[in-house]
Amino acid sequence: MSRIARAVLHEWRNVVVDPCRRLRERGPLGVSLAVVACVAVIGLHEFQQTAAGAGVVRVLSEVRADQPVWLSLLRTPVSVFVPAVDLSAWGGLPRLFLAFALAELLFGRVRTLVVAYAVTLAGTLGARVMIALGPDRLGLPAETAHTVDTGASAAIVGLFAYTSVALRSPLLFLAAVVPTVSGSIAEPNLAGREHLVAVTVALILGVVLHRRGGGPGGGRGGGRREVARCQCPLPVSKAVDREVGHGREAGRGRELGRGGS
């Protein structure tokens, strides 16, 4: 079998076979976080279309760079599940479900939420830094600070990037991350820059958390574990030393007796 065929087979097992096996073992609860995320996006989107809901959603989730940092930190968790007003919420649901479901099955709910929030928050804070730098220093223009930053796109591309590094799956990275990165480079707006920051942070997290080759599920006992060996000698009691000494003397005596006979 060629090297390319082995790589494809290895990635097929990691990205498709292993998650399907875990889904069969855990049942629908294995992707409960992904289902909740999709329901939250649909519910908030429909609630946002009403007159009363638009104001409530804006107060709970509207994140802009001209806001105080503490207010953005409070609204960021909700903003992940609020799609942009000018975009269709249904178009991104398959990618949202696949990203959250794959990460949930392989790494657990807690790590999935931590990675999704970390990359989203990194993109939000990175946008503030780029606006402060200005367009002359490869940043963003000042008027970008008034742009509303919502949506789960940073969390989605971040989870795909993290999963690609953790599983060592270049094909998944090419299919799920590279198109977003290419679009972000081609159109360097606020969302594009946040996507680049999210991917960078996700790659760093994947390398740091999986650099020892523990594999997915290491935090939940699913990966391989290396047994730590003690590198320093343990102290031996004097009684044991005396017994060992007597045993050595007896052994020498038996050897001498055999030689004399």
C-alpha positions, 0 to 999 in steps of 0.5 A, spaced: 500 500 500 502 506 498 504 512 503 498 516 500 493 510 501 495 509 508 494 516 509 487 516 507 485 510 510 488 513 517 484 519 516 478 515 514 479 511 521 480 517 525 475 522 522 469 517 520 470 510 523 472 512 530 466 518 531 461 513 528 463 508 533 463 512 539 456 515 536 453 508 536 456 507 543 453 513 546 447 514 542 444 521 541 447 523 547 453 523 544 452 529 540 447 533 545 452 539 545 451 539 537 444 539 537 443 544 543 448 549 539 443 548 532 437 549 536 440 555 539 442 558 533 435 557 530 431 559 536 435 566 537 434 567 529 427 566 529 426 570 536 431 576 532 426 577 527 420 579 532 420 586 534 421 585 541 426 579 540 430 584 536 432 588 542 433 583 547 437 579 542 441 585 541 442 587 549 444 580 550 449 578 544 451 584 540 459 585 540 462 591 538 469 593 538 467 600 541 464 597 547 467 596 554 471 590 554 467 587 560 461 588 556 464 584 550 466 578 555 459 578 557 456 578 551 461 573 547 458 566 549 451 568 547 453 571 540 456 565 538 449 562 537 446 569 534 447 569 526 448 575 522 442 579 520 444 579 513 445 571 513 441 565 512 441 561 519 440 555 515 446 555 511 451 554 516 447 549 520 450 543 517 457 546 518 455 548 525 453 541 527 459 537 524 464 541 527 461 541 534 459 533 533 465 531 531 469 535 537 464 532 542 465 525 540 472 525 540 474 530 545 468 531 550 463 537 551 467 541 556 473 541 551 469 542 545 466 548 549 472 551 551 476 551 544 469 554 541 469 559 546 477 560 546 477 561 539 471 566 539 474 570 544 481 571 541 478 573 534 474 578 538 480 581 542 484 580 536 479 585 532 480 590 537 488 590 537 487 590 529 483 596 530 488 600 534 493 598 529 490 601 524 490 600 516 497 603 516 500 597 520 496 591 517 490 593 522 483 595 520 480 602 519 477 605 525 470 605 523 470 597 523 469 598 531 462 600 530 461 593 526 456 588 530 460 581 531 456 575 531 455 568 529 459 562 530 463 562 524 470 563 528 468 557 533 466 553 527 473 554 523 476 553 530 474 547 532 475 544 525 482 546 525 483 544 532 480 537 530 485 537 524 491 538 528 489 533 534 487 527 529 493 529 524 488 530 518 491 534 513 485 532 508 480 535 514 484 541 514 484 542 507 476 541 506 474 545 512 479 550 514 483 552 507 477 555 504 475 559 510 482 562 510 483 563 503 476 567 503 479 571 509 485 573 506 482 575 499 477 579 503 480 582 509 474 585 513 473 584 520 470 577 520 476 575 515 481 577 520 477 574 526 477 567 522 485 568 521 486 569 529 481 563 531 485 558 526 491 561 529 489 560 536 486 553 535 492 550 531 496 553 537 491 549 542 491 543 538 499 542 538 500 544 545 494 539 548 496 533 543 504 534 542 505 528 546 501 524 542 495 522 547 490 522 541 483 524 542 479 523 548 486 524 552 482 528 557 477 523 558 481 517 559 480 515 552 487 516 549 494 512 550 497 513 557 504 512 558 506 509 565 511 514 569 517 511 571 521 513 578 528 516 576 530 516 583 533 510 587 528 509 593 531 508 600 533 501 603 532 500 610 538 497 614 535 491 615 534 489 608 541 491 607 543 486 612 539 480 609 542 482 602 549 482 605 548 475 609 545 472 603 551 474 599 556 471 604 551 464 604 552 464 596 559 465 596 560 459 602 556 455 597 560 456 591 567 455 595 564 449 598 562 446 591 569 448 589 573 444 594 569 438 593 
